[in-house]
Amino acid sequence: MDGKYMQQFKKGSLEMVLLCLIARGETYGYEIITALNAHGAAVWGYAKEGTIYPILYRLQDAGLIRSLSLIHISEPTRLDVIS
C-alpha cells in the first residue's frame, strides 16, 4: 500500500480503536496510550500524547466522548476521565 494511503488508514482506524477502548469504560489518556503501545504498536507505531490527545479532543468536540476534569486539592494534579 502506498505510504500516503497507509497513513490515512492508520489515522482513521486509530479513531475507531480509541472509541472502542473508551467504550469499555471510563479511562484516562495515559491508560489509553499505554494500552495502544502494549497492544497496537506493531500496527500504528508507538502512540504519543501529541497524536492521541488531538484525536480525543476532536472526538469530544463531535460529541462522541465526554471528559470530566478532576483536580485534587492535596496534589496539584489534573486527571481527565474520558468516557
N, C-alpha and C positions, 0 to 999 in steps of 0.2 A: 504494500500500500504506500502511496506517495506520502512523504513526510507531512505535507500540509493537511492532507485528509486525516492522517493518523492523529495529528494534534487536535483537529476539530472533534474527532471521535472521542478522544480522551477527555476533552473539556465537557462535552455533552454527557458522556457516561458518568463522569465524576459527579455531576449534579444529581443524577439518579442514585448513585451509590450513597451520597450524603443524605438524601431523603430516606433511603432505606435504613441507614444507620440511625437516623433520628427517629424514625417510626418505631424502633424497638423500645424507646423510652427516653426520658429526659437525660441529657448528656451535656458535656462541656466541650468546647472547641478543642482543648488539649486531648481529651479522650478520643475524639474523632480522628485527630491527626495521628495519635498513637495506634489506633485500630487500622487506619489506612496503611501506615508504614509497616505494621506487623503482617497484614494480610494482602495488601494490594500493591506493594512497591514494585513487584515484577511487571505489573501491567501499567500503572500510572507513573512510576518513578516515586521517589520519596516525597511525601506531602510536606509542604511548608506553610507556615502561617500566612505568608504573602499570597499563596494560592487559595487556601481554604477559606479564610475569613471573607474575602471579597465575594466568593460564591455564597457563603452563608448570608451575607448582607443582601445580596440580590434575591435570594430565596425568601428572606424576611420581607423585603420591600414588595415582593409579589404576593405576600400573604400566605405562602406555603408553609412557613415555620414561624414560631414566635420565640422571643428571647426575654428572659427575666434577669435583670441585674441584681445581684446580691452584694452588698457591701458590709463587710464585717467591721464592727467598731474596734474590736480588740486588735485586729490585724488590718493594715491598710491594703487589703486585697479585694479585688473585684472579681466576682465569679459570674459568668453569663450562663444561665441554664437555658439550654435550647431544647425545644420540644415541638 
